[in-house]
């Protein structure tokens, strides 16, 4: 029989070089890689999109550069120089006054996992603004020990939480499909996390939802910063023909993989019919309060007993960011493979914009840690994305090798390396262009990066 997914083949250096000479660039990316002169992000960074129509041939919309600066750095300057934060606080107080309930029932929803950012947002709303938030959590793919501890600390701090744990067989299958088609092992989780909040809000009659930072913090259009409200198209879609999960259409998921409409319910956007006359607004808390991830970390330690990972995570120099799910390391690793910028690039870029690092320090850290293979959880990951025939009798038939091993994963990853970003010399892959190419590092910066063990 023919398979929908054959084993990925090992790539050959001369083929990669031939594609490079032809000017081939995957995902519709700009063929000329340019790095921001103020941070370490390149023009390959994709912007946030409506994830539910993402297919294997989708061309990515990327961060805008002007005068050598990325949009995220331009927004960082606006935050420091132009925004009247006192006025923004007044706007938030007025919003809370409008929605606050006097009977003690929930008046806002805060999605999260008990990490530094969701703790900061919910605790501020509860204690500074007098709200009664219900925090909600779409369970991580694979809890880390410290992630589970922070979840406990969150509810122990004096706040209610609703935990939704999805059918793991459905989520594992969708994760495998998104890995094969998109090299995006975090997509199914992101679907669930995004669409859970409005569904829970409707169940409790709560019209106000708070997420953390605005997507413009990472480079989305500056036009989006003019409103604190999330575009409802991120979580509402009426046409099922436009819904894809793991790069597979709604109809194919049911026809070929044994899934039902009920299986897919929590991964699909809401429809206008579901919402009806119910008025949901999703606000970015970072529109009203200056967003500072490192500051959120210190706040959550002081007020909630937040604990860090015991050591830095693979691909990054920190111990406090995105530490609740073992899948996070693979999310950032695969992002680095596709776009040439990984976890350290994202974190150090934000910290350089916030004034926590110089650009030179960010470059040195990126050179040392970015796109590092996630060895710590590799066995857990391979087991999670494997599809044993006993558990997946229908879906497993479509894979030449349903059980993924390290060789399979490495070859699959290499398949997504765009020749305009990567070059291959024998068995060794390297970036064609990096943020450190034109930087002369001082001895102090090199020493700082080489001895870094993660933020305390």
C-alpha positions as CSV (number, residue, x, y, z in Angstrom):
1,X,0.0,0.0,0.0
2,X,1.0,3.6,-0.5
3,X,1.7,5.8,2.5
4,X,0.7,9.4,3.0
5,X,3.9,9.8,5.1
6,X,7.1,8.1,4.0
7,X,10.2,8.0,6.0
8,X,12.2,11.2,5.4
9,X,15.4,10.8,3.5
10,X,18.8,12.1,4.5
11,X,19.7,15.3,2.5
12,X,22.8,15.6,0.5
13,X,25.1,18.6,0.6
14,X,25.3,19.1,-3.2
15,X,21.5,19.1,-3.5
16,X,21.2,21.8,-0.8
17,X,23.9,23.9,-2.6
18,X,22.2,23.5,-5.9
19,X,18.9,24.7,-4.4
20,X,20.7,27.7,-2.9
21,X,22.1,28.7,-6.2
22,X,18.6,28.5,-7.7
23,X,17.5,31.1,-5.1
24,X,15.1,28.7,-3.4
25,X,13.7,29.9,-0.1
26,X,11.1,27.9,1.9
27,X,7.9,29.2,3.4
28,X,7.9,32.3,1.2
29,X,10.7,33.9,3.2
30,X,12.8,36.8,2.0
31,X,15.9,35.3,0.3
32,X,18.2,38.0,1.8
33,X,18.6,37.5,5.5
34,X,19.0,40.7,7.4
35,X,19.4,41.2,11.2
36,X,18.1,44.1,13.2
37,X,20.8,46.5,14.2
38,X,19.3,46.9,17.7
39,X,18.4,43.3,18.7
40,X,19.2,39.8,17.3
41,X,16.0,39.1,15.4
42,X,16.2,38.7,11.6
43,X,13.7,39.5,8.8
44,X,12.9,35.8,8.7
45,X,10.8,36.0,11.9
46,X,7.2,35.1,11.1
47,X,4.4,37.2,12.5
48,X,1.4,35.7,14.4
49,X,-1.3,34.5,12.0
50,X,-4.6,32.8,12.0
51,X,-3.1,29.4,12.8
52,X,-6.2,27.4,11.8
53,X,-5.6,27.9,8.0
54,X,-1.9,27.0,8.1
55,X,-1.0,24.5,5.4
56,X,2.4,23.1,4.2
57,X,2.4,25.6,1.3
58,X,1.4,28.6,3.4
59,X,3.7,31.6,2.8
60,X,4.6,33.3,6.0
61,X,4.1,37.0,6.7
62,X,7.3,38.2,8.4
63,X,8.4,41.0,10.7
64,X,8.8,44.4,9.0
65,X,12.1,46.2,9.0
66,X,12.6,49.9,8.5
67,X,15.9,51.8,8.6
68,X,17.6,48.7,9.9
69,X,15.3,48.2,12.8
70,X,12.6,45.6,13.3
71,X,9.0,46.5,14.3
72,X,9.5,45.0,17.7
73,X,12.4,47.4,18.5
74,X,10.4,50.3,17.1
75,X,7.5,49.4,19.4
76,X,9.9,49.1,22.4
77,X,10.9,52.8,21.7
78,X,7.3,53.8,21.6
79,X,6.6,52.1,24.9
80,X,9.5,54.1,26.5
81,X,9.0,57.4,24.9
82,X,5.4,57.9,23.7
83,X,2.9,55.9,25.7
84,X,1.3,57.6,28.7
85,X,1.2,54.7,31.1
86,X,-0.7,56.6,33.7
87,X,-3.5,57.2,31.2
88,X,-3.4,53.5,30.2
89,X,-3.9,52.5,33.9
90,X,-6.9,54.8,34.1
91,X,-8.3,53.0,31.0
92,X,-7.8,49.7,32.6
93,X,-9.5,50.8,35.9
94,X,-12.5,52.0,33.8
95,X,-12.6,48.7,32.0
96,X,-12.5,46.8,35.3
97,X,-15.1,49.0,36.8
98,X,-17.4,48.2,33.9
99,X,-17.1,44.5,34.3
100,X,-16.5,44.0,38.0
101,X,-19.2,42.0,39.7
102,X,-20.4,42.7,43.3
103,X,-21.6,39.3,44.1
104,X,-18.2,37.6,44.1
105,X,-18.7,35.7,40.8
106,X,-16.0,35.7,38.2
107,X,-15.7,38.8,36.1
108,X,-12.7,38.0,33.9
109,X,-10.8,35.0,32.5
110,X,-7.0,34.7,32.5
111,X,-5.6,31.8,30.5
112,X,-2.2,30.4,31.6
113,X,-0.2,27.7,33.2
114,X,0.9,29.4,36.4
115,X,4.1,30.6,34.8
116,X,5.5,34.0,35.5
117,X,3.3,35.9,33.0
118,X,-0.1,34.4,33.8
119,X,0.7,34.7,37.5
120,X,1.6,38.3,37.1
121,X,-1.5,39.1,35.1
122,X,-4.0,37.3,37.3
123,X,-2.5,38.5,40.6
124,X,-2.4,42.1,39.4
125,X,-6.0,42.0,38.3
126,X,-7.1,40.4,41.6
127,X,-5.1,42.5,44.1
128,X,-4.4,45.8,42.3
129,X,-7.7,46.1,40.3
130,X,-10.1,44.3,42.6
131,X,-11.3,41.8,40.1
132,X,-12.3,38.2,40.6
133,X,-10.5,36.3,37.9
134,X,-11.0,32.7,36.9
135,X,-7.7,31.3,35.7
136,X,-7.9,28.5,33.1
137,X,-5.3,26.1,31.8
138,X,-5.1,23.9,28.8
139,X,-2.9,21.2,30.2
140,X,0.7,21.1,28.9
141,X,1.6,18.2,26.5
142,X,4.1,16.8,29.0
143,X,4.4,18.5,32.4
144,X,7.9,19.3,33.8
145,X,8.3,18.8,37.5
146,X,8.8,22.5,38.1
147,X,5.9,23.4,35.8
148,X,3.6,21.2,37.9
149,X,4.9,22.9,41.1
150,X,4.2,26.4,39.8
151,X,0.7,25.3,38.8
152,X,0.2,24.2,42.5
153,X,1.7,27.5,43.7
154,X,-0.6,29.5,41.5
155,X,-3.8,28.1,43.0
156,X,-2.2,28.1,46.5
157,X,-1.7,31.8,46.1
158,X,-5.4,32.2,46.5
159,X,-7.0,32.0,43.0
160,X,-9.4,29.7,41.3
161,X,-8.4,27.6,38.3
162,X,-10.1,25.4,35.8
163,X,-7.8,22.8,34.3
164,X,-8.8,21.2,31.0
165,X,-6.9,18.0,30.1
166,X,-7.6,17.0,26.5
167,X,-7.9,13.6,25.0
168,X,-4.2,12.8,24.7
169,X,-4.7,10.4,21.7
170,X,-6.3,13.1,19.7
171,X,-3.7,15.7,20.7
172,X,-0.8,13.3,20.0
173,X,-2.1,12.5,16.5
174,X,-2.6,16.2,15.7
175,X,0.9,16.9,17.0
176,X,2.4,14.2,14.8
177,X,0.6,15.6,11.8
178,X,1.8,19.1,12.5
179,X,5.3,17.8,13.0
180,X,5.3,16.0,9.7
181,X,3.6,18.7,7.6
182,X,4.7,21.9,9.3
183,X,7.5,21.0,11.7
184,X,5.3,22.7,14.3
185,X,4.9,20.3,17.2
186,X,3.2,23.0,19.4
187,X,0.3,23.8,17.1
188,X,-2.3,21.5,18.6
189,X,-1.5,22.9,22.1
190,X,-1.8,26.4,20.7
191,X,-5.2,25.7,19.2
192,X,-6.5,24.4,22.5
193,X,-5.0,27.2,24.5
194,X,-6.4,29.9,22.2
195,X,-10.0,28.5,21.9
196,X,-10.5,27.3,25.5
197,X,-10.8,30.8,27.0
198,X,-13.8,32.1,25.1
199,X,-15.6,28.7,25.6
200,X,-15.1,28.8,29.3
201,X,-16.0,32.5,29.4
202,X,-19.4,31.7,27.8
203,X,-20.1,28.9,30.3
204,X,-19.6,31.4,33.2
205,X,-21.2,34.4,31.6
206,X,-17.9,36.3,31.6
207,X,-17.4,38.8,28.8
208,X,-13.8,39.9,29.6
209,X,-10.7,37.8,28.9
210,X,-7.1,38.9,29.5
211,X,-4.1,37.6,27.7
212,X,-0.6,38.9,28.6
213,X,1.6,40.7,26.1
214,X,0.5,42.2,22.8
215,X,1.8,40.4,19.7
216,X,3.4,43.7,18.6
217,X,5.9,43.1,21.4
218,X,7.4,40.5,19.1
219,X,7.0,42.3,15.8
220,X,3.4,42.2,14.6
221,X,2.2,45.4,12.8
222,X,2.3,48.6,14.8
223,X,-1.2,49.2,13.7
224,X,-2.3,46.4,16.0
225,X,-1.0,48.4,19.0
226,X,-3.6,51.0,18.6
227,X,-6.2,48.8,20.3
228,X,-6.0,46.6,23.4
229,X,-8.5,44.2,21.9
230,X,-7.5,41.0,20.1
231,X,-8.9,40.7,16.6
232,X,-11.7,38.2,16.9
233,X,-10.7,36.5,13.7
234,X,-8.0,34.8,15.8
235,X,-10.6,32.7,17.5
236,X,-13.8,32.9,15.3
237,X,-14.2,31.2,11.9
238,X,-17.4,30.2,10.3
239,X,-16.1,28.3,7.3
240,X,-14.9,24.8,8.1
241,X,-13.4,24.6,4.7
242,X,-10.7,27.0,5.9
243,X,-9.9,24.9,9.0
244,X,-6.7,22.9,8.9
245,X,-5.0,21.1,11.8
246,X,-1.5,19.8,11.3
247,X,-1.8,21.0,7.8
248,X,-4.7,18.6,7.2
249,X,-8.2,19.7,6.2
250,X,-11.2,19.2,8.5
251,X,-12.7,16.6,6.1
252,X,-9.5,14.7,5.7
253,X,-8.9,14.5,9.4
254,X,-12.2,12.7,9.8
255,X,-12.0,10.6,6.5
256,X,-8.4,9.4,6.8
257,X,-7.5,9.5,10.5
258,X,-10.5,8.2,12.3
259,X,-11.3,11.5,14.1
260,X,-14.8,12.7,14.7
261,X,-16.2,16.2,14.9
262,X,-16.4,15.8,18.7
263,X,-12.7,14.9,18.8
264,X,-11.8,18.1,17.0
265,X,-14.2,20.4,18.8
266,X,-11.7,21.9,21.2
267,X,-9.1,22.5,18.4
268,X,-11.5,24.4,16.1
269,X,-12.2,28.2,16.3
270,X,-15.6,29.2,17.6
271,X,-18.3,30.0,15.2
272,X,-20.5,33.1,15.1
273,X,-23.5,30.8,15.8
274,X,-21.9,29.4,18.9
275,X,-21.3,32.8,20.3
276,X,-24.6,34.2,19.3
277,X,-25.3,37.5,21.0
278,X,-22.7,36.9,23.7
279,X,-20.2,39.7,23.6
280,X,-16.6,38.5,24.3
281,X,-13.7,40.9,24.4
282,X,-10.1,39.6,24.6
283,X,-7.8,42.3,26.0
284,X,-4.0,42.4,26.2
285,X,-2.9,43.2,29.8
286,X,0.4,44.4,28.3
287,X,-1.5,47.2,26.6
288,X,-2.3,48.7,30.0
289,X,0.8,47.8,32.1
290,X,4.4,48.0,30.7
291,X,5.3,44.4,29.8
292,X,8.6,43.2,31.2
293,X,9.1,39.4,31.3
294,X,12.0,39.6,33.7
295,X,10.0,41.9,36.0
296,X,7.1,39.4,35.8
297,X,9.5,36.7,37.0
298,X,10.6,38.7,40.1
299,X,7.0,39.6,40.9
300,X,5.9,36.0,40.7
301,X,8.7,34.8,42.9
302,X,7.8,37.5,45.5
303,X,4.1,37.0,45.5
304,X,3.6,33.4,44.4
305,X,6.7,31.4,45.3
306,X,7.4,30.8,41.6
307,X,10.2,28.2,41.1
308,X,12.7,28.0,38.2
309,X,14.0,25.0,36.4
310,X,17.1,23.7,38.2
311,X,19.3,24.6,35.2
312,X,19.0,26.5,32.0
313,X,16.9,24.8,29.3
314,X,18.2,23.6,25.9
315,X,18.6,26.4,23.4
316,X,18.3,29.2,25.9
317,X,20.3,30.8,28.8
318,X,17.3,31.3,31.2
319,X,15.7,29.1,33.7
320,X,12.3,30.9,34.2
321,X,10.6,31.3,30.8
322,X,8.3,28.7,29.3
323,X,9.3,26.0,31.7
324,X,6.0,24.2,32.3
325,X,6.0,21.9,29.2
326,X,8.7,19.5,27.9
327,X,7.4,20.3,24.4
328,X,8.6,23.9,24.6
329,X,12.2,23.0,23.9
330,X,11.1,21.2,20.7
331,X,8.9,24.1,19.7
332,X,11.7,26.6,19.8
333,X,14.2,24.1,18.3
334,X,12.0,23.5,15.2
335,X,11.3,27.2,14.9
336,X,15.1,27.8,14.8
337,X,15.4,25.2,12.1
338,X,12.8,26.8,9.9
339,X,13.7,30.4,10.4
340,X,17.3,30.5,11.6
341,X,16.4,32.1,14.9
342,X,15.7,30.1,18.0
343,X,14.8,30.4,21.7
344,X,17.8,32.5,22.7
345,X,17.2,34.8,19.8
346,X,13.6,35.5,21.0
347,X,14.5,35.9,24.7
348,X,17.6,37.9,24.3
349,X,16.0,40.2,21.8
350,X,13.2,41.0,24.2
351,X,15.7,41.5,27.1
352,X,17.9,43.8,25.0
353,X,14.8,45.9,24.2
354,X,13.9,46.0,27.9
355,X,17.4,47.1,28.8
356,X,18.3,43.9,30.6
357,X,21.0,43.0,28.1
358,X,23.1,45.0,25.7
359,X,23.0,43.9,22.1
360,X,26.5,42.7,22.3
361,X,25.6,40.4,25.2
362,X,22.5,39.2,23.3
363,X,24.7,38.4,20.3
364,X,27.2,36.5,22.5
365,X,24.5,34.5,24.2
366,X,22.8,33.7,20.9
367,X,26.0,32.5,19.4
368,X,26.5,30.1,22.3
369,X,23.0,28.7,22.9
370,X,20.7,29.3,20.0
371,X,19.1,26.3,18.1
372,X,20.8,23.8,20.5
373,X,19.4,20.3,20.2
374,X,16.9,19.5,23.1
375,X,18.6,16.4,24.5
376,X,16.9,16.5,27.9
377,X,13.5,15.4,26.9
378,X,14.2,13.7,23.5
379,X,12.9,10.2,24.6
380,X,9.7,11.7,26.1
381,X,9.1,13.6,22.9
382,X,9.7,10.7,20.5
383,X,7.3,8.6,22.5
384,X,4.7,11.3,22.5
385,X,4.7,11.8,18.7
386,X,4.9,8.1,17.9
387,X,1.6,6.3,16.9
388,X,1.5,2.7,17.9
389,X,-1.0,0.7,15.9
390,X,-2.8,-0.5,19.0
391,X,-3.6,3.0,20.1
392,X,-4.0,4.5,16.6
393,X,-5.4,1.7,14.4
394,X,-6.6,4.0,11.6
395,X,-4.0,6.8,11.6
396,X,-0.9,4.6,11.9
397,X,-1.7,2.9,8.6
398,X,-0.8,6.1,6.8
399,X,2.8,6.3,8.1
400,X,5.6,4.1,6.8
401,X,7.2,4.4,10.2
402,X,4.6,5.2,12.9
403,X,7.2,4.9,15.6
404,X,9.6,7.8,15.5
405,X,13.3,7.3,16.4
406,X,16.1,9.8,16.6
407,X,17.3,9.1,13.0
408,X,13.7,9.7,11.7
409,X,13.4,12.9,13.6
410,X,16.7,14.3,12.5
411,X,16.0,13.6,8.9
412,X,12.5,15.1,9.2
413,X,14.0,18.2,10.8
414,X,16.6,18.6,8.1
415,X,13.9,18.4,5.4
416,X,12.6,21.8,6.6
417,X,16.0,23.6,6.5
418,X,15.7,26.2,3.8
419,X,18.8,26.4,1.6
420,X,18.9,30.2,1.8
421,X,19.3,29.9,5.6
422,X,21.4,26.7,6.0
423,X,24.4,25.2,4.3
424,X,25.4,21.5,4.5
425,X,29.0,20.4,4.5
426,X,29.1,16.6,4.6
427,X,27.0,15.9,7.7
428,X,27.4,19.3,9.3
429,X,24.7,22.0,9.0
430,X,25.6,25.7,9.7
431,X,23.9,29.0,9.2
432,X,24.8,30.9,6.1
433,X,24.3,34.2,8.0
434,X,24.1,35.0,11.7
435,X,23.7,38.0,14.0
436,X,27.4,37.6,15.1
437,X,29.0,37.7,11.6
438,X,29.9,41.4,11.8
439,X,30.4,41.7,15.6
440,X,33.7,41.9,17.2
441,X,33.2,40.4,20.7
442,X,35.0,41.8,23.7
443,X,36.7,39.4,26.1
444,X,34.2,40.3,28.7
445,X,31.2,39.4,26.5
446,X,32.7,36.1,25.5
447,X,33.5,35.3,29.1
448,X,29.9,36.3,30.2
449,X,28.3,34.0,27.6
450,X,30.7,31.1,28.2
451,X,30.0,31.1,32.0
452,X,26.3,31.8,31.9
453,X,24.2,29.2,33.8
454,X,20.9,31.0,33.5
455,X,19.2,33.9,35.3
456,X,18.8,33.4,39.1
